[in-house]
Amino acid sequence: MKVCKFGGSSLANAAQVNKVMDIVLADPARRIVVVSAPGKRHSGDTKVTDLLIELANVAMSGENCDRQFGAVVERYAEIAQTLRLGDGIVKMIEDDIRSRLAHAGALEAAEFMDLMKAAGEDNSAKLVAEAFNARGRKARYASPRDTGMVLTGPFGDATLDPDSYSTLSRAFSSFDGIVVYPGFFGYTREGKVATFPRGGSDITGSILAAAVCADVYENFTDVDSVYPVDPRIVPEVSDGIPTMTYREMRELAYAGFGVFADEAVIPAVRARIPINIRNTNHPGEPGTMIQQSRRVVPGTIVGIAAADGFCNIVVEKYLMNREVGFGRRLLQVLETEGIAYEHMPSGVDSQCIVVKGQNLPKEKERKVVQSIRRELQPDFVAVERDIAILMIVGEGMCYTAGMLAKACLALASVGISVSMVNQGSSEVSFMIAIRSQDREQAVRALYKAFFG
């Protein structure tokens, strides 16, 4: 069995929905289809989810929301009419959204927003199931409520109740034909709609793949494969990555590699289910397979990623290495302020802590610096901003001499200074910190050095 998820661009209009059905029907193993809300039809368009957010905000303000309501219904109606599904499905979607709007004054803002946002995926699944049936292929819409997709945690950032896996497994064992399932949301134990964080439909697909022990989780999007570097920075990159490991994906995703959000792959990774990234518009392309292990060539890397917006907290104190508990007390300052750290390279008398800039606004920075001075009495403490993190990743780097030297020489050749280096104990990656303004030039230099 295969679980296949289709993103918003794959469901933006009737032509895309037809492609989705062609792909699913081409392989009898594709039994569970997870769908997102319709995405943009063109660059200037608006996603249905964004239309629903606007509708919810207007409804909560008490103003007339007929225009926003009509814009949402029109998107589904256009797809249904082009596919000749009849007026019944459009009327059902219209009634569903009206019933959700009726709760505008009765629910808290976060709860009502989740209820409205979930309408995008929920009605998309109903429409796609109807489209399969119109083609004469047996398909059914499956509700997260009925199948046991139970979520916990805050609205808009919910997580799966672990007990749901067994419930979902039993629910899907009784289904035959094609099951169309809405992504992005589930229900609390109290029966309230709750949504996952960003990449919510990816999370749903990963959960279902793990629940049914799928042979593969196919994630269809609008790119042929995962590329070893951002094509927006290196336009000449043409060859995708055929296979990569879970570890490699995690390291690249950390530095902004647009593969998956972390939450989206945890269920599949823990169940050791391969993830296949494929293109709805080019279904013949094999895409990128992400799996537990792969054959590697020593001395090679799989990809380069870069992200900016980091800060470096620099603490210096003579004989720091002899002061028992110094590192613990330093991290305790961050913990008190609710700040997670990313990297922590150190010297004999110095300690650096890399954090995301968004977690250290100016007012919090002052409190952190004051606390460090009070608790640790350092000789020097400062915060460096506008730092970019480069990640060079590949299982082939393990026990291969000269990989870091190769990267540093490439950066030096274009006049980029390295401010920090940190290599993980697994040797599957190393991190280099540079100035944010040098990020794109650094990526191009590293691409030339390792792939050129």
N, C-alpha and C positions, 0 to 999 in steps of 0.2 A: 504493500500500500504506500502511496505517496500523498503527502499533504502539500498542497500548493497554495501559496498566498499571492494575491495580485494587488498591487498598490494603486493609488488614486489615478495615476496617469494611464493605467491599464483599463480603467473603467470610466474615463472622462466623457465618452460619447458612445453612440451605438456601434460605430465601426470598431472601437476598441473592445466593446463587450463581445462582438462577434469573434474577434481574435482570441479572446479568453476562452470562449466556448470551443473554438477549433483546437486550441492547445489541449484543453481538458479531454475532449473526445478522441484526440489522437493517441491517447495512452490509457487503457482500461485501469491501470494502477492508480490513476489520479482520481481518487474517490472523495477526498475532502478538499473543498475549495473555500479558502478564507478570503474575504473581500474587504477592501477599504471603501470609504465614501468616494464618489466621483471627484476626480481632481481637475486640474486646469485643462481646458481644451486648446488653449494657445497661451502665449507668453503674457498677454494682457488680461487673462481671465482670472476668475476667483474660484478657489476650491469650495466645494459644498460645505466642508467643515467650517471654513471661515464665514460663509453665508449664514450658517446656523449660529455661530458665535455672535454675529451682528444681530440676528433675529432675537436671540436670547437677551442681549443687552438692552435692546429697544423695548422688549416686552417687560423686563424688570423695571425699566424707567417709567412705565405706565403710559408711554406714548403709543400712538397708532402704529402697528407693525405690519399692515397689509402689504406694503411694498416689499419688505424683506421676506415675508411669508411667500408671496408670489414668486420671488426670485428663486427660492429653494425648490418649490413645487415644479417650477418651469424646467429646471435641470433634469428632473426625473421624467417629466412628461415628454421632453424632447427625445430622450433615449427610448422610452416606451413606444412612442408614436413611430419613430423610425424603424423599430423592430416589429411593429405591428402587433403589439401585445394587447391592444384593446384599452378601453377606458377604466376597466375594473381595477387594475393595479395602481393607476394614478389616483383614483378615488381613495383606495386603501391607504396610500402614502399620505395623501392630503389629510385624511381623517386622523391618521397617526400623529402627524405633526400638530394638528389642532388640539388633540387630547393632551399632548405634552405642554403646549402653551397655556392650557387651563390651570397649570400648577404654578404659574409665574408668581402669584402673590402668596402662595402657601408654603413654599420651600425656601430654605436658605440659599443664598446666591450660588455657592459652590455646588450644592446638590442639584439645583435647577440647571446650572450650566452643563453638568455632566449628563443630565437627562436629555437636554437638547442636542449636545454634541453627538451622543450615541445614536441619534436618529439618522445620521449620515450613513454609517455602516449598516445599521439594522435594515433600513429601507433599500439600500444597495443590494443586500443579500436577498431580500424578497424579490426584487426586480430581476436579478440574475437567475434565480431559481425559476421564475416564470418564463424567462427567455429560453432556458434549457427545455422546459416542458413544451414551449411553442415549437421547438425544433423536433419534437417527438421523442426526446430523451428523458427518461425518468430522473427527476431531481426534486429535492425537497429543501426548504429552508429549515434550519435548526436554530432554536433560540438558546442563547447562553443561560437563560433562566431554567429552561426545561432540561438542559443537559448537565447542569451543575457547575457552571463557571462562577464559583464563589470568590469574591474579592474582599480584601480587608485593607485598612489604612485610610488615609485621607482621600476625599474626592479629588479627581484629577491626577492623583499620584498613587493609585491603589496597586496592590500586589495580590497574587493568587494565594488563596488558602491552600496549603499543601494537600489537604484531604480531598481536594477537587480532582486530583489525578485519577484516583480509583473510580470516582463517580463519573467522570468524563469517559473513561475507558469502558465502563459498563453501558453507558448511553450509546456510544458509537458502535458497540458490538451488535446492536439490534437493528442498525440501519442498513439498507441496501440501496443500490443506485448511487447517484451523486448527491452529496450533502453540501449545501452552500451555507457557510457560517459567517456571521458578521464579526469583524475584528474590533479591537480597540476597547471593548467594554464587557462588563459582567454585572453580577448582582451581589449585593451584600446579603448577609444572613437575614437581614430585616426586609429584604426584597426591594432595596433601593438600587437604582442604576449607578454604577461607578465606573470610571474610565482609568485605563493605564496611563502612564506618562508618555512622552514622545515615542514614536515608533510603536504605538499601541497595537496596530494590526500585525506587525512583525512578532510582537510578544504573543498574541493569540495563536498565530500559526506555529510558533515554537512550542507552546504549551500543548497544543493538540497533537503535534508530531510526537512529543514525548509520551502523551497519554495513551496513544494507540500504538506505540512502538513502531512508527513508520520506518520504511526502508530509507527514505530520504525526505528532507523538507525542501521543497522547491520554492524559492522566493523570486517571483517575476517582477521586474521593474522596467526601467527604460534605458538600461545600459547593457552592452553585450557581455561584460564581465567586470571583475574588479581589476583596476589598473595598478601597476606598481608605484605610480606617482599621480598626483592630481593633474589631469589633462588641462585644467585651466592655467596651471603654472608652466607645464611642459606640454604644449600642444602637439609636439611631434610624437609623443608616446602612442604606439599603435597596438602593441601586443599586450593582451591581458594576462592575468595570472591563472594558469590552468588549475592548480591545486594549491591550497595553503592549509596550515594547521589552525586549530582553535587558538593556540598560543599566539601564533603570528597575527591572526585577526584581532585578538584582544590588544596586543601591543600597538598595532597600527590604528585601531579605532580610538585608543586613548588619546592620540595626538591629532584627532580630527579627521581620520580617514573615514569617509562616508560610506561605511559598509553597514553596520548595525549599531544601534545603541546597546550598551552592555546588557540592559534588562531583556533585550529581544532575543538573545541567544542562550541565556543561562539554562533554560529547560532542555533545549536540544543538545547543548554541550554536555550537560550532566548525564543525559541519556545516551550520549555518544552517537547521535544521529547525524549523518552528513547533511550539510546545508549547501544547496546548489543555487547560486545567483544566476538568473537568466533574464533574457530580454523578451518581453511580450511581442515586440515588433520584429524580432529576428529569432523566432523559436528554434530554428535549425542550429543556432550557435550553441555549443556545449556549456558556455558560461564558466564560472569559477566554482570549484568544489571545495568546500571547507570541511575538514575532517580531522580525526584524532591524530593521524600521522601521515607522512608522505615520504617519498623517496627524495633525498636531498643530495645536492652536489656540494662538496666542501668548498668553502671560500665564496659562496654566492649568497645574495640576499633576496628577499621576496618583495620588499617594498620600502618606500621612504615616505614618512608623513611629517607634517609640521603644523604646529598650532601656536598662536601668540596669545597675549593676554595673561601672562604669568608674572608673579612677583618673587623676589628672592629676599628672604630675611637673613641678614648676615650678622652673626654674633661672634665676637672675638674676646678671648680671655686668656691671659698667660697662665700656663699650667692647668688648663681646662681638663686635660686628659687624666689628671690625678684627682679630680673632684668627683667623687662617687655620686651618681644620681643627677649629674648636670643635664644630660640629654632628656631624662624623664621629666625633670622640672621644666625644661624648655618646652617640651611637647604639652605639658600640663597647662601652660599658659594659653596655647592654641585651643586646647580642649575646652577650657573655661569660656572662651569666646566662640565656641562652636565652629572652629576652622579645621578642615581636613588638610593634611599636607600631601604633596605629590612625590617629592624626592627629598632626600636628606644626606647629601654628601658632606664629608667632614675632613678636617685636617687635625693636626696635633692640638693647636690652640684656636681653632675656628670651627664653626658649625654653620652650615647653610640649610635653610628650609625653603623649598620651593612650594608656593601655594598659588591657586588661581586668583587672579586679580579681582574678579567679581566677588570673591569671598573675603577680600581685605579692603573695603572702602576706606577713605581717608580717616573718617572718624574712628573706625575700628583699629586702623593702623596705629593711631596715637595711643589707644588703650593698650595694645599689644606691646608696643615699645616701652611704655611706662611700666608695665607689669614685668617685662624682661629685666629692666634696670633694677626694679625693686627686689625681685626674687633671686636674681643671679649675679648682680653687681658686675656686669661685663666691663671690659676695657673699651669696647666699641660695639655699637649696634646700629644698624641702618637697614632700610628697605629699598631695594632696587626694583624699579618698575620697567615696563615695556620690554619684557623678556619673551623670547620665542623658544619653544622646545622642538628639537628635531629628533625623530625616532628612526633609526636604521634597524631593520628587522629581518631576520631570516634564520631558520633552523640550521642552515649551512654555515653559519658563523661559528658554531660551537667548536672549540679547540682548534680554530684556524688562526694562525699568527698574522698580524699585519692589518686586520680589518679596521681597527680604530685609527691606525696610522694613515690608512688610505683615505678615510673620511676627513681627517684633520688636514692632510695635504691638499685635498680637493678644496676645502674651505680657505686654506691659506693662499692657494693659487689665485683666488679672486679677492683677496684682501679682507676676509671675514675673520674676526677675532673670536675665539672660543672662550667663554667665561666659565664653563662648568661641564664636566663629563661624569656620567654615572652609568655603569654597566650592571645589569642584573646578574644574579648568581647563576641563572640558567644559561647565560651567554646567548640567548636567542635575540637579544636586542641591546643597544646602548643608546643613551640619551645625550644630546649635546645642547647646551644652552647658548644662545646668541642674542644679539639685539633684534627686536621685532622688525626693525626697518630692513634687516638683511635676510629676512625669512625666504622670500621667493628666489632671490639670487642664490641662496644656500641650497635650496632644493634643486635648482637647475644644475649647480656644480656637482652635487652628490649624484644626481641622475647620470650625468656625463661620466663620472668616475666609475660607477658600478654597472651601468647598463649601456654606456655609449660605445 
